């Protein structure tokens, strides 16, 4: 269980880092620049939202083949949309504030405005989104591993442990209950951590 949790956390850390950086960058550019960039991002997110995320991840994992690396790629492809939409919405609100207009009037470059005057103000909601995304990635990885598309034996994972234990659920239910409880506990703990970070960072961002 400990080794499986380590694998799940590693997958979640990589996927959330990639999707957060990519989605936040796209959302900042679209929200701050507007125009064609904003329209392109909206159309692109509409395309991805037209398909359920987990089904698209299953399809990509099936095409790429089983394995940890391919799971990370599949989940990263579908996971950036939430960060992009949130970053865009927050940027549209923040860029109308007085300090941003003052920075424009003083001749500050757009990149510096985004990094120093916009990004710090939208970091709080993005951290909360990252905590939920991390929990969602762990559940998605477990689901893909349960279906045989994720982490492959003998590498442990909560998903493949539940799959293997399901054959003995009537005689040894602990083989399913233990990894299930561990998975649920891990997801709850990550969500609580995200809420705690939001509460600590919010007063400094106001």
MDTraj code that builds the backbone (N, CA, C; nanometers):
import mdtraj as md
import numpy as np

residues = "UNK UNK UNK UNK UNK UNK UNK UNK UNK UNK UNK UNK UNK UNK UNK UNK UNK UNK UNK UNK UNK UNK UNK UNK UNK UNK UNK UNK UNK UNK UNK UNK UNK UNK UNK UNK UNK UNK UNK UNK UNK UNK UNK UNK UNK UNK UNK UNK UNK UNK UNK UNK UNK UNK UNK UNK UNK UNK UNK UNK UNK UNK UNK UNK UNK UNK UNK UNK UNK UNK UNK UNK UNK UNK UNK UNK UNK UNK UNK UNK UNK UNK UNK UNK UNK UNK UNK UNK UNK UNK UNK UNK UNK UNK UNK UNK UNK UNK UNK UNK UNK UNK UNK UNK UNK UNK UNK UNK UNK UNK UNK UNK UNK UNK UNK UNK UNK UNK UNK UNK UNK UNK UNK UNK UNK UNK UNK UNK UNK UNK UNK UNK UNK UNK UNK UNK UNK UNK UNK UNK UNK UNK UNK UNK UNK UNK UNK UNK UNK UNK UNK UNK UNK UNK UNK UNK UNK UNK UNK UNK UNK UNK UNK UNK UNK UNK UNK UNK UNK UNK UNK UNK UNK UNK UNK UNK UNK UNK UNK UNK UNK UNK UNK UNK UNK UNK UNK UNK UNK UNK UNK UNK UNK UNK UNK UNK UNK UNK UNK UNK UNK UNK UNK UNK UNK UNK".split()
xyz = np.array([
    [0.0830, -0.1216, 0.0000],
    [0.0000, 0.0000, 0.0000],
    [0.0858, 0.1257, 0.0000],
    [0.1928, 0.1241, 0.0792],
    [0.2810, 0.2409, 0.0844],
    [0.3493, 0.2634, -0.0498],
    [0.3953, 0.1536, -0.1102],
    [0.4602, 0.1653, -0.2413],
    [0.3608, 0.2096, -0.3482],
    [0.2370, 0.1588, -0.3412],
    [0.1350, 0.2014, -0.4369],
    [0.0984, 0.3476, -0.4213],
    [0.0911, 0.3950, -0.2966],
    [0.0625, 0.5369, -0.2743],
    [0.1743, 0.6245, -0.3281],
    [0.2978, 0.5766, -0.3168],
    [0.4104, 0.6536, -0.3701],
    [0.3997, 0.6676, -0.5218],
    [0.3613, 0.5594, -0.5897],
    [0.3431, 0.5649, -0.7352],
    [0.2310, 0.6619, -0.7712],
    [0.1201, 0.6532, -0.6985],
    [0.0067, 0.7415, -0.7277],
    [0.0430, 0.8875, -0.7081],
    [0.1155, 0.9181, -0.6001],
    [0.1565, 1.0559, -0.5746],
    [0.2546, 1.1048, -0.6795],
    [0.3443, 1.0176, -0.7245],
    [0.4402, 1.0577, -0.8277],
    [0.3684, 1.0903, -0.9580],
    [0.2738, 1.0062, -0.9964],
    [0.1963, 1.0323, -1.1189],
    [0.1190, 1.1621, -1.1052],
    [0.0542, 1.1819, -0.9904],
    [-0.0241, 1.3037, -0.9695],
    [0.0639, 1.4275, -0.9712],
    [0.1818, 1.4201, -0.9091],
    [0.2710, 1.5361, -0.9044],
    [0.3152, 1.5767, -1.0440],
    [0.3536, 1.4787, -1.1261],
    [0.3996, 1.5094, -1.2618],
    [0.2855, 1.5649, -1.3460],
    [0.1711, 1.4990, -1.3426],
    [0.0585, 1.5395, -1.4268],
    [0.0072, 1.6776, -1.3867],
    [-0.0096, 1.7018, -1.2567],
    [-0.0619, 1.8311, -1.2116],
    [0.0375, 1.9427, -1.2408],
    [0.1670, 1.9159, -1.2267],
    [0.2664, 2.0184, -1.2588],
    [0.2607, 2.0564, -1.4056],
    [0.2560, 1.9560, -1.4922],
    [0.2517, 1.9829, -1.6369],
    [0.1234, 2.0555, -1.6741],
    [0.0096, 2.0046, -1.6269],
    [-0.1178, 2.0654, -1.6653],
    [-0.1349, 2.2047, -1.6041],
    [-0.0850, 2.2243, -1.4815],
    [-0.0975, 2.3564, -1.4188],
    [-0.0148, 2.4603, -1.4935],
    [0.1085, 2.4264, -1.5281],
    [0.1940, 2.5212, -1.6001],
    [0.1357, 2.5518, -1.7378],
    [0.0979, 2.4468, -1.8109],
    [0.0441, 2.4671, -1.9457],
    [-0.0885, 2.5409, -1.9427],
    [-0.1817, 2.4946, -1.8589],
    [-0.3133, 2.5569, -1.8546],
    [-0.3088, 2.7005, -1.8039],
    [-0.2279, 2.7261, -1.7006],
    [-0.2173, 2.8622, -1.6481],
    [-0.1566, 2.9566, -1.7510],
    [-0.0533, 2.9100, -1.8212],
    [0.0092, 2.9941, -1.9238],
    [-0.0903, 3.0291, -2.0344],
    [-0.1643, 2.9294, -2.0810],
    [-0.2627, 2.9549, -2.1869],
    [-0.3736, 3.0470, -2.1375],
    [-0.4202, 3.0245, -2.0144],
    [-0.5255, 3.1098, -1.9606],
    [-0.4805, 3.2529, -1.9396],
    [-0.3574, 3.2715, -1.8920],
    [-0.3046, 3.4066, -1.8742],
    [-0.2941, 3.4803, -2.0066],
    [-0.2405, 3.4124, -2.1070],
    [-0.2254, 3.4760, -2.2385],
    [-0.3614, 3.5115, -2.2970],
    [-0.4559, 3.4178, -2.2909],
    [-0.5882, 3.4426, -2.3480],
    [-0.6613, 3.5530, -2.2731],
    [-0.6581, 3.5502, -2.1397],
    [-0.7304, 3.6505, -2.0623],
    [-0.6683, 3.7877, -2.0701],
    [-0.5346, 3.7939, -2.0741],
    [-0.4679, 3.9235, -2.0727],
    [-0.4662, 3.9874, -2.2113],
    [-0.4423, 3.9068, -2.3134],
    [-0.4326, 3.9607, -2.4498],
    [-0.5684, 3.9741, -2.5162],
    [-0.6586, 3.8780, -2.4898],
    [-0.7895, 3.8824, -2.5530],
    [-0.7801, 3.8581, -2.7026],
    [-0.8816, 3.8985, -2.7748],
    [-0.8803, 3.8901, -2.9197],
    [-0.8731, 3.7475, -2.9712],
    [-0.7844, 3.7260, -3.0694],
    [-0.7725, 3.5961, -3.1350],
    [-0.7273, 3.4883, -3.0375],
    [-0.6322, 3.5206, -2.9501],
    [-0.5818, 3.4219, -2.8536],
    [-0.6940, 3.3734, -2.7630],
    [-0.7780, 3.4645, -2.7181],
    [-0.8895, 3.4279, -2.6318],
    [-0.9892, 3.3410, -2.7066],
    [-1.0195, 3.3763, -2.8292],
    [-1.1152, 3.2987, -2.9082],
    [-1.0634, 3.1576, -2.9361],
    [-0.9349, 3.1466, -2.9680],
    [-0.8769, 3.0154, -2.9949],
    [-0.8809, 2.9264, -2.8717],
    [-0.8486, 2.9838, -2.7542],
    [-0.8519, 2.9040, -2.6324],
    [-0.9941, 2.8577, -2.6019],
    [-1.0931, 2.9446, -2.6193],
    [-1.2317, 2.9061, -2.5935],
    [-1.2754, 2.7935, -2.6858],
    [-1.2384, 2.8022, -2.8132],
    [-1.2764, 2.6951, -2.9066],
    [-1.2065, 2.5647, -2.8707],
    [-1.0797, 2.5737, -2.8316],
    [-1.0039, 2.4536, -2.7981],
    [-1.0593, 2.3868, -2.6723],
    [-1.0913, 2.4666, -2.5722],
    [-1.1487, 2.4086, -2.4502],
    [-1.2865, 2.3494, -2.4770],
    [-1.3634, 2.4104, -2.5668],
    [-1.4943, 2.3546, -2.6017],
    [-1.4793, 2.2161, -2.6635],
    [-1.3766, 2.1992, -2.7464],
    [-1.3524, 2.0685, -2.8083],
    [-1.3219, 1.9638, -2.7024],
    [-1.2350, 1.9976, -2.6064],
    [-1.1981, 1.9007, -2.5034],
    [-1.3147, 1.8732, -2.4088],
    [-1.3954, 1.9764, -2.3803],
    [-1.5091, 1.9573, -2.2900],
    [-1.6223, 1.8810, -2.3551],
    [-1.6183, 1.8660, -2.4870],
    [-1.7216, 1.7891, -2.5566],
    [-1.7115, 1.6402, -2.5260],
    [-1.5954, 1.5955, -2.4760],
    [-1.5755, 1.4554, -2.4420],
    [-1.5519, 1.4435, -2.2920],
    [-1.6128, 1.3442, -2.2268],
    [-1.5813, 1.3217, -2.0844],
    [-1.4326, 1.2960, -2.0664],
    [-1.3727, 1.3629, -1.9684],
    [-1.2283, 1.3558, -1.9509],
    [-1.1766, 1.2149, -1.9308],
    [-1.2451, 1.1353, -1.8468],
    [-1.1957, 1.0016, -1.8173],
    [-1.2058, 0.9118, -1.9402],
    [-1.3108, 0.9302, -2.0227],
    [-1.3227, 0.8493, -2.1439],
    [-1.2131, 0.8851, -2.2441],
    [-1.1821, 1.0138, -2.2546],
    [-1.0743, 1.0553, -2.3436],
    [-0.9408, 1.0019, -2.2941],
    [-0.9203, 1.0018, -2.1620],
    [-0.7967, 0.9462, -2.1060],
    [-0.7872, 0.7969, -2.1325],
    [-0.8988, 0.7255, -2.1193],
    [-0.8993, 0.5820, -2.1484],
    [-0.8652, 0.5573, -2.2947],
    [-0.9235, 0.6378, -2.3848],
    [-0.8950, 0.6210, -2.5270],
    [-0.7480, 0.6466, -2.5580],
    [-0.6923, 0.7533, -2.4999],
    [-0.5518, 0.7844, -2.5237],
    [-0.4608, 0.6775, -2.4656],
    [-0.4939, 0.6306, -2.3438],
    [-0.4133, 0.5248, -2.2823],
    [-0.4208, 0.3968, -2.3632],
    [-0.5384, 0.3683, -2.4213],
    [-0.5508, 0.2503, -2.5051],
    [-0.4693, 0.2605, -2.6323],
    [-0.4630, 0.3808, -2.6895],
    [-0.3843, 0.4005, -2.8113],
    [-0.2344, 0.3968, -2.7809],
    [-0.1937, 0.4635, -2.6738],
    [-0.0522, 0.4705, -2.6399],
    [0.0006, 0.3399, -2.5812],
    [-0.0887, 0.2634, -2.5171],
    [-0.0458, 0.1396, -2.4539],
    [-0.0308, 0.1584, -2.3037],
    [-0.0311, 0.0475, -2.2277],
    [-0.0192, 0.0566, -2.0825],
    [0.1198, 0.0991, -2.0389],
    [0.1273, 0.1566, -1.9194],
    [0.2549, 0.1999, -1.8637],
    [0.2398, 0.3323, -1.7924],
    [0.3299, 0.3580, -1.6980],
    [0.3219, 0.4809, -1.6187],
    [0.3398, 0.6045, -1.7071],
    [0.4396, 0.6009, -1.7955],
    [0.4657, 0.7166, -1.8810],
    [0.3479, 0.7510, -1.9691],
    [0.2858, 0.6503, -2.0293],
    [0.1715, 0.6755, -2.1171],
    [0.0499, 0.7244, -2.0391],
    [0.0339, 0.6768, -1.9153],
    [-0.0749, 0.7269, -1.8308],
    [-0.0550, 0.8752, -1.8023],
    [0.0691, 0.9144, -1.7717],
    [0.0972, 1.0556, -1.7462],
    [0.0657, 1.1404, -1.8688],
    [0.1028, 1.0914, -1.9865],
    [0.0743, 1.1668, -2.1091],
    [-0.0753, 1.1802, -2.1309],
    [-0.1484, 1.0694, -2.1160],
    [-0.2926, 1.0713, -2.1392],
    [-0.3638, 1.1653, -2.0424],
    [-0.3276, 1.1588, -1.9153],
    [-0.3930, 1.2455, -1.8165],
    [-0.3516, 1.3918, -1.8327],
    [-0.2294, 1.4166, -1.8793],
    [-0.1855, 1.5544, -1.9018],
    [-0.2597, 1.6175, -2.0187],
    [-0.2873, 1.5381, -2.1222],
    [-0.3563, 1.5906, -2.2403],
    [-0.4955, 1.6408, -2.2046],
    [-0.5627, 1.5728, -2.1115],
    [-0.7009, 1.6096, -2.0793],
    [-0.7119, 1.6955, -1.9536],
    [-0.6022, 1.7176, -1.8804],
    [-0.6128, 1.7818, -1.7514],
    [-0.5880, 1.9317, -1.7479],
    [-0.5408, 1.9903, -1.8586],
    [-0.5029, 2.1314, -1.8567],
    [-0.6222, 2.2252, -1.8709],
    [-0.7366, 2.1720, -1.9146],
    [-0.8506, 2.2574, -1.9491],
    [-0.9013, 2.3342, -1.8274],
    [-0.9123, 2.2673, -1.7128],
    [-0.9623, 2.3341, -1.5937],
    [-0.8746, 2.4495, -1.5500],
    [-0.7431, 2.4299, -1.5547],
    [-0.6505, 2.5380, -1.5189],
    [-0.6618, 2.6535, -1.6171],
    [-0.6741, 2.6240, -1.7453],
    [-0.6822, 2.7292, -1.8468],
    [-0.8081, 2.8136, -1.8286],
    [-0.9203, 2.7486, -1.8061],
    [-1.0459, 2.8229, -1.7891],
    [-1.0433, 2.9072, -1.6626],
    [-0.9919, 2.8505, -1.5538],
    [-0.9852, 2.9262, -1.4286],
    [-0.8890, 3.0436, -1.4395],
    [-0.7705, 3.0195, -1.4962],
    [-0.6723, 3.1275, -1.5108],
    [-0.7263, 3.2381, -1.6002],
    [-0.7958, 3.2020, -1.7060],
    [-0.8527, 3.3034, -1.7957],
    [-0.9579, 3.3868, -1.7235],
    [-1.0490, 3.3216, -1.6520],
    [-1.1544, 3.3948, -1.5817],
    [-1.0960, 3.4877, -1.4750],
    [-0.9989, 3.4386, -1.3991],
    [-0.9384, 3.5217, -1.2956],
    [-0.8599, 3.6382, -1.3565],
    [-0.7918, 3.6128, -1.4681],
    [-0.7134, 3.7185, -1.5336],
    [-0.8035, 3.8280, -1.5876],
    [-0.9173, 3.7903, -1.6442],
    [-1.0117, 3.8896, -1.6950],
    [-1.0591, 3.9822, -1.5837],
    [-1.0712, 3.9281, -1.4621],
    [-1.1143, 4.0102, -1.3495],
    [-1.0009, 4.0977, -1.2969],
    [-0.8821, 4.0383, -1.2811],
    [-0.7703, 4.1104, -1.2194],
    [-0.7174, 4.2205, -1.3098],
    [-0.7179, 4.2001, -1.4405],
    [-0.6561, 4.2990, -1.5295],
    [-0.7340, 4.4296, -1.5357],
    [-0.8547, 4.4314, -1.4795],
    [-0.9327, 4.5550, -1.4750],
    [-0.9047, 4.6377, -1.3498],
    [-0.8197, 4.5899, -1.2621],
    [-0.7924, 4.6616, -1.1373],
    [-0.7008, 4.7815, -1.1619],
    [-0.7061, 4.8741, -1.0693],
    [-0.6350, 5.0007, -1.0868],
    [-0.4840, 4.9817, -1.0970],
    [-0.4279, 4.8918, -1.0161],
    [-0.2827, 4.8791, -1.0162],
    [-0.2311, 4.8262, -1.1501],
    [-0.3124, 4.7493, -1.2205],
    [-0.2719, 4.7010, -1.3531],
    [-0.2758, 4.8165, -1.4536],
    [-0.3779, 4.9000, -1.4447],
    [-0.3849, 5.0164, -1.5344],
    [-0.2697, 5.1129, -1.5071],
    [-0.2338, 5.1298, -1.3809],
    [-0.1206, 5.2158, -1.3468],
    [0.0085, 5.1592, -1.4043],
    [0.0260, 5.0286, -1.3936],
    [0.1461, 4.9664, -1.4501],
    [0.1526, 4.9869, -1.6000],
    [0.0391, 4.9755, -1.6684],
    [0.0352, 5.0038, -1.8127],
    [0.0772, 5.1480, -1.8393],
    [0.0237, 5.2408, -1.7606],
    [0.0535, 5.3818, -1.7828],
    [0.2003, 5.4139, -1.7590],
    [0.2647, 5.3397, -1.6685],
    [0.4064, 5.3621, -1.6397],
    [0.4981, 5.2952, -1.7411],
    [0.4408, 5.2233, -1.8376],
    [0.5212, 5.1612, -1.9412],
    [0.5789, 5.0264, -1.9048],
    [0.5245, 4.9612, -1.8034],
    [0.5723, 4.8276, -1.7657],
    [0.5353, 4.7299, -1.8759],
    [0.6260, 4.6390, -1.9076],
    [0.6027, 4.5427, -2.0152],
    [0.4892, 4.4479, -1.9768],
    [0.4135, 4.3987, -2.0763],
    [0.3038, 4.3049, -2.0455],
    [0.3487, 4.1803, -1.9703],
    [0.4663, 4.1261, -2.0062],
    [0.5146, 4.0064, -1.9373],
    [0.5382, 4.0335, -1.7898],
    [0.5953, 4.1482, -1.7585],
    [0.6205, 4.1832, -1.6185],
    [0.4903, 4.2086, -1.5440],
    [0.3947, 4.2688, -1.6110],
    [0.2645, 4.2905, -1.5476],
    [0.1993, 4.1568, -1.5131],
    [0.2056, 4.0639, -1.6070],
    [0.1438, 3.9332, -1.5845],
    [0.2112, 3.8605, -1.4695],
    [0.3435, 3.8619, -1.4662],
    [0.4169, 3.7851, -1.3656],
    [0.4121, 3.8484, -1.2272],
    [0.4117, 3.9824, -1.2205],
    [0.4210, 4.0500, -1.0907],
    [0.2876, 4.1015, -1.0379],
    [0.1946, 4.1326, -1.1277],
    [0.0720, 4.1978, -1.0831],
    [-0.0544, 4.1149, -1.1065],
    [-0.0472, 4.0123, -1.1892],
    [-0.1648, 3.9305, -1.2173],
    [-0.1508, 3.7912, -1.1571],
    [-0.0413, 3.7233, -1.1890],
    [-0.0235, 3.5854, -1.1424],
    [-0.0300, 3.5699, -0.9902],
    [0.0350, 3.6576, -0.9108],
    [0.0237, 3.6407, -0.7647],
    [-0.1194, 3.6506, -0.7125],
    [-0.2039, 3.7294, -0.7800],
    [-0.3410, 3.7483, -0.7337],
    [-0.4319, 3.6317, -0.7700],
    [-0.3959, 3.5549, -0.8703],
    [-0.4791, 3.4412, -0.9096],
    [-0.4199, 3.3095, -0.8612],
    [-0.3093, 3.3146, -0.7867],
    [-0.2432, 3.1920, -0.7425],
    [-0.3298, 3.1137, -0.6437],
    [-0.4048, 3.1837, -0.5568],
    [-0.4875, 3.1156, -0.4575],
    [-0.5885, 3.0207, -0.5195],
    [-0.6745, 3.0691, -0.6100],
    [-0.7686, 2.9774, -0.6755],
    [-0.7002, 2.8662, -0.7538],
    [-0.5847, 2.8949, -0.8124],
    [-0.5135, 2.7913, -0.8870],
    [-0.4599, 2.6823, -0.7950],
    [-0.4195, 2.7201, -0.6732],
    [-0.3728, 2.6204, -0.5769],
    [-0.4876, 2.5280, -0.5361],
    [-0.6036, 2.5855, -0.5152],
    [-0.7205, 2.5031, -0.4825],
    [-0.7535, 2.4106, -0.5987],
    [-0.7499, 2.4632, -0.7201],
    [-0.7739, 2.3808, -0.8385],
    [-0.6713, 2.2695, -0.8489],
    [-0.5460, 2.2989, -0.8142],
    [-0.4413, 2.1970, -0.8206],
    [-0.4670, 2.0850, -0.7210],
    [-0.5184, 2.1191, -0.6025],
    [-0.5470, 2.0147, -0.5041],
    [-0.6576, 1.9221, -0.5531],
    [-0.7635, 1.9796, -0.6083],
    [-0.8701, 1.8959, -0.6631],
    [-0.8200, 1.8158, -0.7833],
    [-0.7364, 1.8787, -0.8671],
    [-0.6823, 1.8082, -0.9841],
    [-0.5936, 1.6928, -0.9416],
    [-0.5157, 1.7133, -0.8356],
    [-0.4281, 1.6066, -0.7856],
    [-0.5111, 1.4873, -0.7397],
    [-0.6177, 1.5151, -0.6658],
    [-0.7054, 1.4070, -0.6221],
    [-0.7710, 1.3375, -0.7401],
    [-0.8131, 1.4157, -0.8401],
    [-0.8769, 1.3566, -0.9584],
    [-0.7790, 1.2705, -1.0372],
    [-0.6549, 1.3134, -1.0459],
    [-0.5539, 1.2354, -1.1184],
    [-0.5282, 1.1027, -1.0478],
    [-0.5222, 1.1039, -0.9150],
    [-0.5005, 0.9803, -0.8401],
    [-0.6145, 0.8817, -0.8654],
    [-0.7379, 0.9316, -0.8632],
    [-0.8527, 0.8450, -0.8897],
    [-0.8500, 0.7946, -1.0337],
    [-0.8160, 0.8835, -1.1290],
    [-0.8102, 0.8431, -1.2696],
    [-0.7002, 0.7389, -1.2932],
    [-0.5843, 0.7591, -1.2303],
    [-0.4757, 0.6608, -1.2436],
    [-0.5170, 0.5259, -1.1882],
    [-0.5861, 0.5277, -1.0740],
    [-0.6339, 0.4024, -1.0157],
    [-0.7351, 0.3348, -1.1084],
    [-0.8220, 0.4155, -1.1698],
    [-0.9195, 0.3591, -1.2626],
    [-0.8542, 0.2971, -1.3847],
    [-0.7561, 0.3675, -1.4413],
    [-0.6856, 0.3136, -1.5574],
    [-0.6078, 0.1876, -1.5214],
    [-0.5463, 0.1866, -1.4041],
    [-0.4735, 0.0666, -1.3602],
    [-0.5694, -0.0488, -1.3355],
    [-0.6864, -0.0181, -1.2827],
    [-0.7876, -0.1218, -1.2618],
    [-0.8296, -0.1851, -1.3939],
    [-0.8358, -0.1038, -1.4994],
    [-0.8740, -0.1541, -1.6312],
    [-0.7578, -0.2194, -1.7059],
    [-0.6382, -0.2138, -1.6475],
    [-0.5221, -0.2730, -1.7126],
    [-0.4505, -0.1801, -1.8080],
    [-0.4862, -0.0503, -1.8062],
    [-0.4255, 0.0467, -1.8971],
    [-0.3224, 0.1351, -1.8281],
    [-0.3074, 0.1191, -1.6977],
    [-0.2172, 0.2059, -1.6232],
    [-0.0921, 0.1351, -1.5781],
    [-0.0641, 0.1456, -1.4494],
    [0.0550, 0.0841, -1.3915],
    [0.0444, -0.0674, -1.4045],
    [0.1499, -0.1292, -1.4513],
    [0.1488, -0.2730, -1.4768],
    [0.2225, -0.3492, -1.3671],
    [0.1729, -0.4683, -1.3310],
    [0.2450, -0.5525, -1.2346],
    [0.3847, -0.5853, -1.2882],
    [0.4823, -0.6033, -1.2013],
    [0.4714, -0.6127, -1.0554],
    [0.4749, -0.4787, -0.9827],
    [0.4761, -0.3653, -1.0558],
    [0.4720, -0.2354, -0.9893],
    [0.3387, -0.2193, -0.9177],
    [0.3377, -0.1870, -0.7890],
    [0.2109, -0.1796, -0.7150],
    [0.1352, -0.0508, -0.7447],
    [0.0053, -0.0604, -0.7406],
    [-0.0841, 0.0542, -0.7541],
    [-0.2161, 0.0173, -0.6896],
    [-0.2835, 0.1144, -0.6313],
    [-0.4123, 0.0853, -0.5679],
    [-0.5098, 0.0262, -0.6687],
    [-0.5048, 0.0749, -0.7916],
    [-0.5967, 0.0256, -0.8937],
    [-0.5752, -0.1201, -0.9272],
    [-0.4495, -0.1592, -0.9554],
    [-0.4289, -0.2999, -0.9900],
    [-0.4375, -0.3914, -0.8683],
    [-0.4147, -0.3373, -0.7455],
    [-0.4354, -0.4188, -0.6261],
    [-0.5841, -0.4481, -0.6059],
    [-0.6696, -0.3494, -0.6313],
    [-0.8137, -0.3717, -0.6218],
    [-0.8591, -0.4711, -0.7279],
    [-0.8048, -0.4593, -0.8488],
    [-0.8401, -0.5521, -0.9561],
    [-0.7992, -0.6946, -0.9215],
    [-0.6775, -0.7117, -0.8708],
    [-0.6324, -0.8463, -0.8359],
    [-0.7090, -0.9022, -0.7169],
    [-0.7428, -0.8151, -0.6199],
    [-0.8143, -0.8625, -0.5021],
    [-0.9601, -0.8916, -0.5268],
    [-1.0170, -0.8362, -0.6362],
    [-1.1590, -0.8579, -0.6639],
    [-1.1906, -1.0054, -0.6875],
    [-1.0942, -1.0830, -0.7322],
    [-1.1170, -1.2254, -0.7562],
    [-1.1353, -1.3030, -0.6265],
    [-1.0878, -1.2473, -0.5154],
    [-1.0940, -1.3160, -0.3869],
    [-1.1789, -1.2395, -0.2861],
    [-1.2709, -1.1556, -0.3358],
    [-1.3436, -1.0659, -0.2467],
    [-1.4314, -1.1429, -0.1476],
    [-1.4783, -1.2610, -0.1851],
    [-1.5654, -1.3366, -0.0958],
    [-1.4884, -1.4077, 0.0149],
    [-1.3636, -1.4443, -0.0112],
    [-1.2858, -1.5176, 0.0887],
    [-1.1825, -1.4283, 0.1578],
    [-1.1427, -1.3211, 0.0925],
    [-1.0431, -1.2298, 0.1506],
    [-1.0792, -1.0868, 0.1133],
    [-1.1860, -1.0331, 0.1707],
    [-1.2310, -0.8984, 0.1311],
    [-1.1303, -0.7886, 0.1630],
    [-1.0385, -0.8156, 0.2557],
    [-0.9412, -0.7125, 0.2914],
    [-0.8496, -0.6787, 0.1740],
    [-0.8376, -0.7695, 0.0762],
    [-0.7540, -0.7420, -0.0413],
    [-0.8124, -0.6295, -0.1272],
    [-0.9432, -0.6065, -0.1143],
    [-1.0092, -0.4964, -0.1848],
    [-1.0305, -0.3772, -0.0922],
    [-1.0691, -0.4065, 0.0312],
    [-1.1021, -0.2986, 0.1251],
    [-0.9785, -0.2153, 0.1586],
    [-0.8649, -0.2798, 0.1832],
    [-0.7449, -0.2072, 0.2251],
    [-0.6982, -0.1065, 0.1196],
    [-0.6776, -0.1473, -0.0065],
    [-0.6368, -0.0466, -0.1056],
    [-0.7453, 0.0557, -0.1343],
    [-0.8733, 0.0159, -0.1224],
    [-0.9816, 0.1118, -0.1424],
    [-0.9823, 0.2201, -0.0357],
    [-0.9657, 0.1795, 0.0896],
    [-0.9606, 0.2761, 0.1990],
    [-0.8364, 0.3639, 0.1877],
    [-0.7234, 0.3026, 0.1499],
    [-0.6004, 0.3808, 0.1334],
    [-0.6168, 0.4856, 0.0234],
    [-0.6805, 0.4474, -0.0866],
    [-0.7031, 0.5413, -0.1973],
    [-0.7940, 0.6554, -0.1536],
    [-0.9035, 0.6223, -0.0856],
    [-0.9958, 0.7254, -0.0401],
    [-0.9291, 0.8179, 0.0611],
    [-0.8514, 0.7620, 0.1521],
    [-0.7830, 0.8435, 0.2525],
    [-0.6830, 0.9383, 0.1886],
    [-0.6130, 0.8901, 0.0879],
    [-0.5150, 0.9741, 0.0196],
    [-0.5824, 1.0917, -0.0498],
    [-0.6943, 1.0653, -0.1157],
    [-0.7669, 1.1719, -0.1856],
    [-0.8201, 1.2752, -0.0867],
    [-0.8776, 1.2299, 0.0240],
    [-0.9298, 1.3223, 0.1247],
    [-0.8168, 1.4057, 0.1848],
    [-0.7041, 1.3420, 0.2127],
    [-0.5911, 1.4143, 0.2711],
    [-0.5409, 1.5236, 0.1780],
    [-0.5347, 1.4954, 0.0492],
    [-0.4876, 1.5957, -0.0468],
    [-0.5859, 1.7121, -0.0552],
    [-0.7150, 1.6834, -0.0535],
    [-0.8136, 1.7915, -0.0557],
    [-0.8046, 1.8789, 0.0689],
    [-0.7845, 1.8167, 0.1857],
    [-0.7684, 1.8936, 0.3084],
    [-0.6423, 1.9787, 0.3042],
    [-0.5348, 1.9241, 0.2458],
    [-0.4118, 2.0014, 0.2308],
    [-0.4339, 2.1226, 0.1422],
    [-0.5070, 2.1044, 0.0324],
    [-0.5362, 2.2167, -0.0556],
    [-0.6183, 2.3245, 0.0122],
    [-0.7176, 2.2834, 0.0915],
    [-0.7972, 2.3815, 0.1656],
    [-0.7118, 2.4572, 0.2661],
    [-0.6202, 2.3859, 0.3323],
    [-0.5325, 2.4525, 0.4275],
    [-0.4407, 2.5530, 0.3614],
    [-0.3865, 2.5169, 0.2461],
    [-0.3002, 2.6100, 0.1731],
    [-0.3782, 2.7329, 0.1277],
    [-0.5015, 2.7122, 0.0850],
    [-0.5837, 2.8262, 0.0426],
    [-0.6075, 2.9218, 0.1584],
    [-0.6385, 2.8663, 0.2759],
    [-0.6656, 2.9517, 0.3910],
    [-0.5411, 3.0281, 0.4353],
    [-0.4235, 2.9690, 0.4200],
    [-0.3007, 3.0363, 0.4621],
    [-0.2555, 3.1403, 0.3605],
    [-0.2789, 3.1132, 0.2318],
    [-0.2312, 3.2046, 0.1283],
    [-0.3269, 3.3183, 0.1004],
    [-0.4556, 3.2979, 0.1252],
    [-0.5551, 3.3993, 0.0883],
    [-0.5301, 3.5340, 0.1560],
    [-0.5013, 3.5404, 0.2882],
    [-0.4786, 3.6734, 0.3485],
    [-0.3598, 3.7473, 0.2885],
    [-0.2582, 3.6761, 0.2389],
    [-0.1404, 3.7419, 0.1827],
    [-0.1674, 3.7910, 0.0411],
    [-0.2717, 3.7353, -0.0241],
    [-0.2984, 3.7721, -0.1627],
    [-0.3964, 3.8860, -0.1741],
    [-0.4676, 3.9188, -0.0652],
    [-0.5663, 4.0264, -0.0740],
    [-0.4989, 4.1624, -0.0740],
])
top = md.Topology()
chain = top.add_chain()
for i, resn in enumerate(residues, 1):
    res = top.add_residue(resn, chain, resSeq=i)
    for name in ("N", "CA", "C"):
        top.add_atom(name, md.element.get_by_symbol(name[0]), res)
traj = md.Trajectory(xyz[None], top)
